[in-house]
Amino acid sequence: MKYVVDTNIFNRLIDGLLSTGELPSDGEFVATHVQKDELNRTSDANRRGMLLLKFSKVVDVVVPTESAVFDISRFDQSRFSDGRLYQSIKTGLDGKNKGKTNNPQDALIAEVAIANRWTLLTADNDLAVVAETYGCAVRLFK
């Protein structure tokens, strides 16, 4: 079993709202460069360091995104696709939350889980609902 860890899970772990013991224990934790890039944009240097340390302790493997998106994707850490699934996910998110600025990143993260039939771990209700409409198994942490 593989679990794609959404960025907000690392924040919840750091904030004490979630413990690693509450995460599934029957598989491997997966992320993409997107989650690490989002953590690297944390303005508080101390918090950023804690988040990146937690990322390195939790994530077993970093995988490429299934699509490449201009100004987000890293050429060597993404795949080229027709973009249909990514765009559908992003459109669904935009419809639920009025186009939040991180919807492209969330769509890339969800696309990895959906395309590979992995479970998405998230604390984002909108992302969970949209991912589930595409057949993704989701574990929502509230």
N, C-alpha and C positions, 0 to 999 in steps of 0.2 A: 504494500500500500504506500502511496506517496501523497503528501499533503503540500499544497501550495500555500505559503504563509503570506498573507496580505500585510502591508506595511503597518497598518494600525495595530496589529498584534504585538509588534515590538514595542510600540508606545505603551500599550496596556501592560506588558510585562515589566517595563521600566517603572511605570506608575504604581505598580502593585495591585492593579485591578484584575490581574490574571497571573497565575503561577505556571511555571513550566510543567508542574505536576498535573495541571488541568488539560494540557495538550495531549493529543493521542499518543499512545506508547507503542503502537503496532506498525510503525512505518518510518519512512524517511521524509525529512522536511526539505522542501524545494523552494527556491526563490529565483528571480531573474535580476538582471542589473537594475531594473526599474525600482524595486524595493530599496536596493542599496543606494541608488541615486537619490531617491526621496529622503532617505535618512541622512545622506551627506548634505542635503540642503537645510538641515536643521540649524537655525541661526545660533543657538546657544552652544558654544563649543563643548562644554562639559556634558550636556545632554547628548549631543551628537556622538561624543566618544562612548557614552554608556550604551546608546542605541546600536552603534556599530559593533561594540563588543558583544552585545546580546545577539545581534545578527550572526556573528561569527561562531557563537556557541550553539545557537539553535539550528541554523541552516546546514544541512548535510551536503547539498549540491546546488550550484547555480547553473540554471539551464537557459538557453536562448529563448527569447520571445518568439511566438509563432508568426508574427508580422513585424514589419519595420514601419515606423512612423517618423516622419521628418521632425527634427528637433527634439526627439525623445529617444529613439532607438540608437543603440551603438551598433555600428556596422558589423563588427565581429561577434556580437552577442545577440543577433536577431536573425530570423529567417525571412525570406521574401515569400509572400503569399498573395492571393488575389484580394485580400483585405476584407472580404465580405463578412466573415464572422466577427472580426474586430469592429467593423463599422456598425454592424447590427447591435453588438453589445454596447458600444458607445452611444448609439442613438437611444437605446433603451434606458441607459443611465441618464442621458440628457433629459429625457421625458420625465423621469422620476424626480430629478433634483435640480431642474432648471439650469443644466449645463455647468455644473461645478468644474472648476479649472483642472482638477486632477482626474476627471473622467477618462481622458485618453490613457493615463497610466493605469487606472483601475481596469479599463477594458483590456489592456495588454496582459495584465495579471490574470484576469478571469479567463481570457482566451487560452492561456497556457493550461489552466486546469481543465477547461472544457475539451480542448483538442486532444489532450492526453488521457482523459477520463480519470483525472486525479481529483481529490477532494480539496475544496477551497476553504481555508480557515480565515475568517474575517470577523470584524466587529461592525461592519458597514451593512446596515439592513438593505439599503437600495441595491448595493452590489450583490448581496446574497439573493435577493428576489430576481434580479435580472439574470444572474448566472444560472439559477435554478430553472428559468424558462428555457434554457438551452441544454437542459439535462444534466447540469453539473451537480454533483453531490457537494453540499455546503454544510459546514459546521459554523453556526453563528454564535459568537460570544457577545453577550450583552453586559 
